[in-house]
Amino acid sequence: MTAVRTSETHQTSHSAWEVFIVFLRLGLTSFGGPVAHLGYFREAFVTRRQWLSDRAYSDIVALCQFLPGPASSQVGMVVGLSRAGYPGALAAWTGFTLPSAIALILFALGLSHYGSLVPASALHGLKVAAVAVVAQAVWGMARSLCPDAPRITLMTLSAVAVTLVPSPWCQVGAMVIAGLIGARSFRTADTAPHEPLPIPVGHRAALAFLLAFGALLVGLPIAASAIPNHALALADAFYRAGALVFGGGHVVLPLLQAAVVPTGWVGNDTFLAGYGAAQAVPGPLFTFAAFLGAAGGPTPHGWLGGALCLLAIFAPSFLLVFGALPFWERLRRHTGTRAALAGINAAVVGLLLAALYQPVWTSAIHVPADFALALLALAALTVWRVPPWAVVAGCALAGWGVHAAGLA
């Protein structure tokens, strides 16, 4: 019996290390956002290594698009979990997240210590790049998630509501109302069966994970209100952002902006410069949280603040993925759940559309040269298929050039 346990432990350790190496490579090379990440994952795990069948991979993607949080990171967690258990899930997340998190923390430290050496015009170019990236995300998501007049209407009304009442509670309310409308209006008959996934999570453990998710979502705001501690306030704000955002990385922008800018933790210019820089690195956009935690504000900041915010924003994803997996077949067959999700997704596009205006557009587009640069960046992303990191670097250089030429 001891020999068997030792062998199993060795195999799990070996598999987790294998998972880490594969995801580290992906974390260093996966540019292009969550949709591109899912393409990279399919090539790596279905086509090349055959860890999963195409149907099993599609089931995983469907689950992670249903859950709030960063879909591509959650898909990676499930792949790692199915390959090597809980250590595999942690290895997958660490490998995929570490490169961009380290790069963004270094960028934040560079801004805080040597910000005066970086031309303000170059930082402004990063904010212009953010306009193009968010505009691309709005257009792409609207085409896929708002294909008809009812969902376009939900998108528009959500954008109007959040623009006029810029509050995180308004954002959550818009998604809840859209989900209720969707459950009544967008029912489908899609009940295709899917293959069982090799997931080592029992129903009792799953319930424990879901209870922990809910307890933290309710308990952290209460604790942050009762105890004046900046670390606790950071954990509350970033956990809530990770728990309440449907649609992936770009959609977290308004929640994070509402959490860190009005409170004075991070200035708006620094926020948008960091968001622009986040487009230049591979891996998940949620690592923007590491930049915000490191960028400034009261202690903790720097490496400790970046690590705290990174763990807080991804913690809901772990708890929800582990908690939902055993129940996914039942949820996936429920037409009401899928219909509600269709409405929620339409509202998500509306939230992103509102974020495109405030704070992205209003903080970046001031003169005709800014608008021209944003148009060129958008064309580079959508028509000429230039890599996002090259577009961001080009905008920073162009921002400096435009200022030097006296056009801004």
C-alpha positions in Angstrom: 0.0 0.0 0.0 2.8 2.4 0.8 4.5 1.7 -2.5 1.3 2.4 -4.3 0.8 5.7 -2.6 4.4 6.7 -3.2 4.0 5.8 -6.9 0.8 7.8 -7.2 2.4 10.8 -5.5 5.4 10.7 -7.8 3.1 10.5 -10.8 1.0 13.4 -9.7 4.1 15.5 -9.0 5.6 14.6 -12.4 2.3 15.4 -14.2 2.0 18.7 -12.4 5.5 19.7 -13.4 4.7 18.7 -17.0 1.5 20.8 -16.8 3.5 23.8 -15.5 6.1 23.6 -18.3 3.5 23.4 -21.0 1.5 26.3 -19.6 4.6 28.4 -19.0 5.4 28.2 -22.7 1.8 29.3 -23.4 2.1 32.1 -20.9 5.2 33.4 -22.7 3.7 33.2 -26.2 -0.1 33.5 -26.0 -0.8 37.0 -27.3 -4.2 38.2 -28.6 -6.7 37.9 -25.7 -9.0 35.1 -24.4 -10.3 34.0 -27.8 -6.8 33.5 -29.1 -5.8 31.8 -25.9 -8.5 29.2 -26.4 -7.2 28.5 -29.9 -3.7 28.1 -28.5 -5.0 25.7 -25.9 -6.9 23.6 -28.4 -3.8 23.2 -30.5 -1.7 22.3 -27.5 -4.0 19.9 -25.7 -6.3 18.5 -28.3 -4.3 18.4 -31.5 -0.7 18.1 -30.4 -0.7 16.3 -27.1 -4.2 14.7 -27.2 -4.8 15.2 -23.5 -8.5 15.8 -24.3 -10.9 15.0 -27.1 -12.4 17.8 -29.1 -15.8 17.2 -27.5 -14.4 17.2 -23.9 -12.5 20.4 -24.7 -15.6 22.0 -26.0 -17.4 21.1 -22.8 -14.7 22.7 -20.7 -14.9 25.9 -22.8 -18.7 26.0 -22.5 -18.5 25.7 -18.7 -15.9 28.4 -18.4 -17.9 30.8 -20.6 -20.9 30.3 -18.3 -19.0 31.1 -15.1 -17.9 34.7 -14.2 -14.2 35.3 -14.4 -11.4 35.0 -17.1 -12.6 32.1 -19.4 -9.2 31.2 -20.8 -7.5 31.0 -17.4 -10.4 28.9 -16.1 -10.1 26.5 -19.1 -6.4 26.2 -18.2 -7.3 25.3 -14.6 -9.7 22.6 -15.7 -7.2 21.2 -18.1 -4.6 21.1 -15.4 -7.1 19.6 -12.9 -8.1 16.8 -15.3 -4.4 16.0 -16.1 -2.9 16.1 -12.6 -5.5 16.8 -10.0 -5.4 19.9 -7.7 -1.6 20.4 -8.1 -2.1 20.3 -11.9 -4.7 23.1 -11.7 -2.3 25.3 -9.6 0.5 24.5 -12.0 -1.5 25.4 -15.0 -2.6 28.8 -13.5 0.9 29.6 -12.3 2.6 28.8 -15.6 0.1 30.7 -17.7 -0.1 33.7 -15.3 3.4 34.2 -14.0 5.1 35.8 -17.1 2.6 38.7 -17.6 2.2 39.2 -13.8 6.0 39.7 -13.3 6.2 42.0 -16.4 3.4 44.2 -15.2 4.7 44.4 -11.6 8.0 45.5 -13.0 6.3 48.1 -15.2 4.4 49.4 -12.1 7.6 49.7 -10.1 9.3 51.4 -13.0 6.5 54.0 -13.2 6.6 54.6 -9.4 10.4 55.0 -9.2 11.3 56.3 -12.6 8.1 57.7 -13.9 9.6 61.1 -14.3 12.1 59.6 -16.8 9.3 58.2 -19.0 7.9 60.8 -21.4 4.3 61.7 -20.6 3.6 61.6 -24.3 4.6 57.9 -24.4 2.3 57.1 -21.5 -0.5 59.0 -23.4 0.2 56.7 -26.4 -0.5 53.7 -24.2 -3.9 55.2 -23.2 -4.7 55.7 -26.9 -3.8 52.0 -27.5 -6.3 51.1 -24.9 -9.0 52.8 -26.9 -8.3 50.7 -29.9 -8.1 47.4 -27.9 -11.4 48.0 -26.0 -13.1 49.1 -29.3 -11.9 45.9 -30.9 -13.3 43.9 -28.0 -16.7 45.7 -28.1 -17.0 45.0 -31.8 -16.0 41.4 -31.6 -18.2 40.6 -28.6 -21.2 42.4 -30.0 -21.0 40.4 -33.2 -21.1 37.1 -31.4 -23.1 37.8 -28.3 -25.7 40.3 -29.7 -26.9 38.8 -33.0 -30.5 40.0 -32.9 -32.6 43.0 -32.0 -33.6 41.9 -28.4 -30.0 41.4 -27.4 -28.8 44.6 -29.1 -31.5 46.3 -27.1 -30.3 44.8 -23.8 -26.7 45.8 -24.7 -27.8 49.4 -25.4 -29.9 49.8 -22.3 -27.2 48.3 -20.1 -24.6 50.7 -21.6 -27.0 53.7 -21.0 -27.7 52.7 -17.4 -24.0 52.2 -16.5 -23.0 55.4 -18.2 -25.6 57.5 -16.3 -25.1 55.7 -13.0 -21.4 54.7 -12.9 -21.6 52.4 -9.9 -20.5 48.8 -9.4 -23.9 48.0 -8.0 -25.5 49.3 -11.2 -23.3 47.1 -13.2 -24.3 44.0 -11.2 -27.9 45.0 -11.4 -27.8 45.4 -15.1 -26.5 41.9 -15.5 -29.1 40.4 -13.1 -32.0 42.1 -14.9 -30.6 41.0 -18.3 -30.3 37.5 -17.0 -33.9 37.4 -15.8 -35.1 38.8 -19.2 -32.9 36.3 -21.0 -34.4 33.4 -19.0 -37.8 34.3 -20.3 -36.9 35.4 -23.8 -34.0 33.4 -25.1 -34.8 29.8 -24.4 -33.2 27.2 -26.7 -33.4 23.5 -27.1 -29.7 22.7 -27.1 -29.3 19.6 -24.9 -26.5 17.8 -26.8 -24.7 15.3 -24.5 -21.1 15.6 -23.7 -18.3 13.2 -22.7 -17.6 12.8 -19.0 -14.4 14.7 -17.9 -11.7 13.1 -15.7 -12.2 15.5 -12.8 -11.2 14.4 -9.3 -13.8 16.6 -7.5 -16.6 15.0 -5.6 -20.0 16.6 -4.9 -19.3 17.2 -1.2 -16.0 18.9 -2.1 -17.7 20.9 -4.8 -20.3 22.2 -2.3 -17.6 23.2 0.1 -15.9 25.2 -2.7 -19.2 26.9 -3.6 -19.9 27.7 0.1 -16.4 29.2 0.4 -17.0 31.3 -2.7 -20.2 32.7 -1.3 -18.8 33.2 2.2 -15.9 35.3 0.9 -18.1 37.3 -1.4 -20.3 38.2 1.5 -17.8 38.2 4.3 -15.0 40.3 2.8 -17.0 43.5 2.3 -18.3 43.2 5.9 -14.7 42.6 7.3 -13.3 45.5 5.2 -16.0 47.8 6.5 -15.4 46.8 10.1 -11.6 46.7 10.1 -9.7 49.7 8.6 -6.9 47.7 6.9 -5.7 48.4 3.4 -4.7 44.8 2.6 -8.2 43.7 3.6 -9.7 46.4 1.4 -7.6 45.3 -1.5 -8.6 41.7 -1.1 -12.3 42.6 -0.9 -12.2 44.9 -4.0 -10.2 42.5 -6.2 -12.1 39.3 -5.1 -15.4 41.0 -5.9 -14.1 42.1 -9.3 -13.1 38.5 -10.1 -16.3 37.1 -8.7 -18.8 39.4 -10.5 -17.4 39.8 -14.0 -18.9 37.9 -16.9 -17.1 38.0 -20.2 -13.4 37.9 -19.4 -10.6 40.4 -19.0 -11.8 43.5 -20.7 -15.0 43.6 -18.9 -13.3 43.8 -15.5 -12.0 47.3 -16.5 -15.0 49.3 -15.2 -15.1 47.3 -11.9 -11.4 47.8 -11.2 -11.5 51.5 -12.3 -14.4 52.1 -9.8 -12.5 50.3 -7.1 -9.0 51.9 -7.3 -9.3 55.3 -8.9 -12.0 57.1 -6.8 -10.4 55.8 -3.7 -7.1 57.3 -4.7 -5.2 54.0 -4.6 -4.1 54.5 -8.3 -4.4 57.7 -10.4 -6.5 57.5 -13.5 -3.5 58.2 -15.8 -1.5 55.4 -14.2 -4.6 53.1 -14.4 -4.9 53.6 -18.2 -1.2 53.5 -18.8 -1.1 50.1 -17.0 -4.1 48.9 -19.0 -2.4 49.8 -22.2 0.8 48.0 -21.1 -1.3 44.9 -20.2 -2.0 44.6 -23.9 1.7 44.3 -24.7 2.2 41.2 -22.6 1.0 37.6 -23.3 -1.2 35.6 -20.9 -4.5 36.6 -19.2 -5.6 40.2 -18.9 -6.6 39.7 -15.3 -2.9 40.0 -14.4 -3.6 43.8 -14.7 -4.6 43.3 -11.1 -0.9 42.7 -10.3 0.0 46.1 -11.8 -2.7 47.9 -9.8 -1.6 46.2 -6.6 2.0 47.2 -7.2 1.5 50.7 -8.6 1.0 52.6 -5.4 -1.4 53.5 -2.6 -0.9 52.6 1.1 1.0 49.5 2.2 1.0 46.9 0.9 2.2 47.8 -2.6 5.1 46.7 -4.8 5.6 43.0 -5.1 3.5 42.2 -2.0 0.6 44.3 -3.1 0.8 42.9 -6.6 0.8 39.3 -5.4 -2.1 40.0 -3.0 -4.3 41.6 -5.7 -3.4 38.8 -8.2 -4.4 36.0 -5.8 -7.6 37.9 -4.8 -8.9 38.4 -8.3 -8.2 34.8 -9.4 -9.4 33.1 -6.1 -13.1 33.2 -7.2 -12.2 31.4 -10.5 -10.6 28.5 -8.6 -13.5 28.1 -6.2 -16.1 28.4 -8.9 -14.4 26.0 -11.3 -13.9 23.4 -8.6 -17.4 23.9 -7.3 -19.2 23.8 -10.7 -17.5 20.9 -12.5 -19.4 18.0 -10.9 -22.8 19.8 -11.6 -21.9 21.0 -15.1 -23.8 18.2 -17.0 -27.1 19.1 -15.3 -26.5 22.8 -15.7 -25.6 22.5 -19.3 -28.8 20.6 -20.1 -31.0 23.2 -18.4 -32.3 25.5 -21.2 -33.3 28.2 -18.7 -29.7 28.6 -17.5 -28.4 28.9 -21.1 -31.1 31.4 -21.9 -30.2 33.6 -18.9 -26.6 33.5 -19.9 -27.5 34.8 -23.3 -29.1 37.9 -21.7 -26.2 38.3 -19.3 -23.7 38.2 -22.2 -25.6 41.0 -24.0 -25.4 43.1 -20.8 -21.7 42.4 -20.6 -21.2 43.9 -24.0 -23.1 47.0 -22.8 -20.8 47.4 -19.8 -17.8 47.2 -22.0 -19.3 49.8 -24.4 -19.8 52.1 -21.5 -16.2 51.5 -20.4 -15.0 52.4 -23.9 -16.5 55.9 -23.3 -15.6 56.4 -19.6 -12.8 56.2 -18.6 -11.0 55.0 -21.8 -12.1 57.5 -24.4 -12.5 60.5 -22.2 -9.0 60.2 -20.8 -7.2 59.4 -24.0 -8.8 61.3 -27.0 -8.2 65.0 -26.6 -7.0 66.3 -30.0 -7.4 65.2 -33.6 -4.0 63.5 -33.6 -5.2 61.2 -30.7 -8.2 60.2 -32.7 -6.1 59.5 -35.8 -3.7 57.4 -33.8 -6.5 55.4 -32.3 -8.0 54.7 -35.7 -4.6 53.5 -37.0 -4.2 51.3 -34.0 -7.7 49.8 -34.5 -7.0 49.1 -38.1 -3.7 47.5 -37.2 -5.5 45.2 -34.8 -8.5 44.3 -36.8 -7.5 44.6 -40.5 -3.7 44.2 -40.7 -3.6 41.6 -37.9 -0.6 43.3 -36.2 0.2 41.6 -32.8 -1.2 43.6 -29.8 2.2 44.0 -28.2 3.5 45.7 -31.4 0.4 47.9 -31.6 0.9 49.0 -28.0 4.6 49.7 -28.5 3.9 51.5 -31.7 1.3 53.8 -30.0 3.8 54.6 -27.2 6.4 55.6 -29.8 3.8 57.5 -31.9 2.6 59.4 -28.9 6.1 60.6 -28.2 6.6 61.4 -31.9 3.3 63.4 -32.1 4.2 65.4 -29.1 7.7 66.1 -30.5 6.3 67.2 -33.8 4.0 69.7 -32.0 0.7 68.0 -33.2 -0.6 67.6 -29.6 
